[in-house]
């Protein structure tokens, strides 16, 4: 079964498992990235070949469970424990059978995302049967949590977390060592990015979009932007939105219109971030 998750999305998942996942990132617009969670009954799949790299992270299992898996023609009968991961590179066949209920976080990403993250170096990921990687597990749980808690998940925040995950996989589960590019951390290097952020606060900004302005990979951009400004790109954008919102509220603009103008999904989203960063609500700013 050949699957292109970038085009098929949830329907591709349904073709493999005969059911829809409980949670997906379809509505978030994350660029070249797919995320889903499901609590699955015992079952099996035919051999699946995905156009994307795929990662499965097992969670919410009360005990080690037996599973049978064939990846790239190699067969394993293995015990799968809470936090274990399976990595299947793009265009590599995988067939599985499992015998108990359990939670699974699914993550897919285009091969281009790996090359983009590490300055277009050629990286070939290596298939991995069930193994424990605490960082992969924690990032998976964090992505699941933000999708559960927030109906509006910032594309910048989601892409930043997934970029960290992709870099980690490329660094530890590939055929070659990642070469590190040297950059300066001078704030002037990011002036054009900062100007762009303030000019487009009403838009759902993405990590790759901002990194392209700085002419560097998303990975290095995230690291160096924080060194230069003291804030992650996501934190900087949120702070810039709150600052602009304060100005507009003082001028007498309605809270609903301000939220729209600065890129928050609604009034409650604006309220939460104003309270967190300024210690006051939008209505309190208006009254003062």
N, C-alpha and C positions, 0 to 999 in steps of 0.2 A: 504494500500500500504506500503510494507516494503522496506526501502531505506537504503543502506550502502554508504554514501557519500565518505568514504575513498576509496572505490573500484570503485564506479560509477562516481564520480566527476560531470562534467557538464551533463553527460547523466542522472544521478539521478535527477538533477535539472529539466531537460527537461521532465522527466516522471511526475514530480509533476505539473509543470506550463505550459507545452506544448510550451516552448520557451527557448532559451539559454540566460543566463545573459549577460549584457553589459560588465561586467568586472569580472575577476576571478583571483585567485592566483594559478591556476593550474600549471603554468610554473615556479613558484618560488621554489617548492620543500619544502615548510614549513612542518615540521614533524608533522603528525597527526592533521593538521589544514586545514580547508577550508574557503575561503572568496570569496564573490561575491557581486556584486551590480547590481540592475536592476530598471528601471523606468517602472512600470507595469500598464497595463490597468485594469479596473474593472474585477473581476473574482472570482473563488472559487476553492477549492481543495477538493478532497476526503480525508478521514482520512488517515494521514501519520504517520507511526511509523519509526523513524530513529534510527540507531545503534549508532549514535553520539548525544551528546548534541547539540542543535541548538538554535541560538539567532537571532532574527530579530530586526533591528533598523530602525525605520521609519524616513526618511529625505526627504528634498526637497518637502515638502507638504505645500501648501499655506494656508491651513486652517485645522481645526479639521475635521476628516472624520469618518463616522460610519462604523463599521465592526462587523461581527458576528463570534464568535470563540468558539470552544469546545476543551478544553485541559483536558485530563485524565477524560473524561466524564462530566466535568463541563462546562456549557454553559454561555457565557457572550455576551451581545450586548453592545458594548463600543465605546466611542469616542477615536480616535487615533490622537495624535498631533505630530508635528515635534519633533523628539528627543526621543519619546517613544520607549520602547523595549518590546519584548515578549521572554520569556525564556521557552523552552520545553526540559526537561531532556531526556536522551537517553531512548528508548523503551517505551515512553509515547505517546499515540495517540493525534494528533492535526488535526482539520478540521477548515477551515477558509472560509469566504466570505466577500468581500469588494466591495465598490460601486463607488469609484473614482480612478483616476490616482494618482500615488504617487511613490516616490523613496523608496527602501528598501535595506538595507545592510544585507546580510546573513552571518552568522558566524557559523561554525560547528567544533567541536573538540571531539576527542576520550575521553571516560571516563578515560582512563589511564593518559591523560595529567593532569587531576585534581589531581589524586593520586601522580603523579610524582612531581607536583609543590609544594605540601605540605607534602613532606616526606612520601608518601604512606599512609597517614591517610585515613580512610574511610569517604568519604563525599558524601552525597546524596543531589543533588540540588532539589529545590522546584519550581514547575511550577509557572510562573508569567504571568498574563494577562497584558495588556498595562499599563505601568507605566513609570514615568520619572526618568532617572538616568543620570545626566550630564556627569559623567566620562565615562560611557559606550558609550554615544553618541560621545564624543570627540575622544575616541580611535577608534571607528568605522570610523569616518571622516578622522582621521590621516592615517589609513590603506588604505582607499580608495584613499587618496591624493598621497601617495607614489607609489601606483600601477599605477595611472594615469600619474605621472610625470616621473617615472624612468622605462625604459624597463628592467633594471637589478636591482632588489630589493634584497639587501643583506638578506640572510636567517637569519643571526644573528639579524639584525635589526627587521625584521618582526616577528621572534619568540619572541624577547624581548617584543615588544608591546603586542602581543597576550598573552604572559605569564602574563603580568600585568592585562590584562582583565580577564583571567581565575582565578587568585588569587582574584580579586575583586568580581567576581560572587560567588566563594566558600566562601568568608568571609561574604557576605551580603545576599545570597540567598540559604543557605543550612540549613540542620537540626541540625548542631552542630557547635560549636565554634572551630576555627582553633587553634591548639596548636602551640606555637612558639618555634622553636628549637634554642638553644643558640650556637653561633659560635664565635671564635676569628676573628679579622680582621687583623691579622698579615700578612704582605706582603709575608712572607716566605711560608704561606699556599698556595699561588697562584703561586709560582715559577715554579711548574711543568706545570701549565696552560700557563704561559707566554712563557716557553720554547717550548711548543707544538704549540702555535700560531706562533712563529717565524719560526718553522720548517715546517709549513703547510700554509704559506701565500698564496700559489697559489691555495688553495682549498676554497670552499664555506663553511666556518665553521658555525656550528649550536650551538645554546645556550645549548641544552641538552647535546651535545657532550662535550662542555667545562665544564659544571657543573658536568658531570660524572667523569672527571679527578680530580676535586676538592672534589669529594665524598659528594656532597650536592645537594639539589633541585635547579632547574633553578631560582626560586624566590630568595632564600637566596644567591645563587651565584651572581646574578646580583647586589643585594644590597651591599654585602660585598666586591665584587670586586671593585665597585666604591669607597667604603670607603677606601680601601687599596691603590688604584692606582690613585684616583681622576678622573677616566674616566669610562664610561660604557664599557662593553665588546665590543660593536660595535665601539665606539669611539677609544678604544685601538687598535683594529685590523686595523682600517683605518689609524691611526697614524703610526703603525708599517709598514704597506704597503708603506706609503709615505716615511718613513725613508729609507727602503730598496730600493725603487725606486730611491731615490736621490743618493745612493751609486752606483747603477748600471749605472745610467745616467752619473755620473762623470767618470766611467770607460770606457765610450764610447759605451755602448750598445744602440741599436736603441730603440726609444720610444715605438714602437709596441711590441717589444720583452720584454721590461721592464714591460709593462702593463700586459702581459701574465704571466710573471715570478712571479709577486707579487699579482696576484689574481684580478686585475681589468678587467672588461669585455672588454674594448677597450681603445684606446688612449684618447678619450674624457672624459671617466670616470677618468682616471689618471690625465688628465689636470685639471679637476674641483677640485679634492681633493688637488693636489699640490698647485694650486692657493689659495685655501681656507686656508690651513695649513701653507704653506711656503711663500705665497705672490708672488711667481714666477711660471712660467709655466715650464714644462719639457724641452722645447726647450731653454729657458733662462738658465736652469741649465747646459745643454750641452755646450752652448756657453761660459759660465763663466769658 
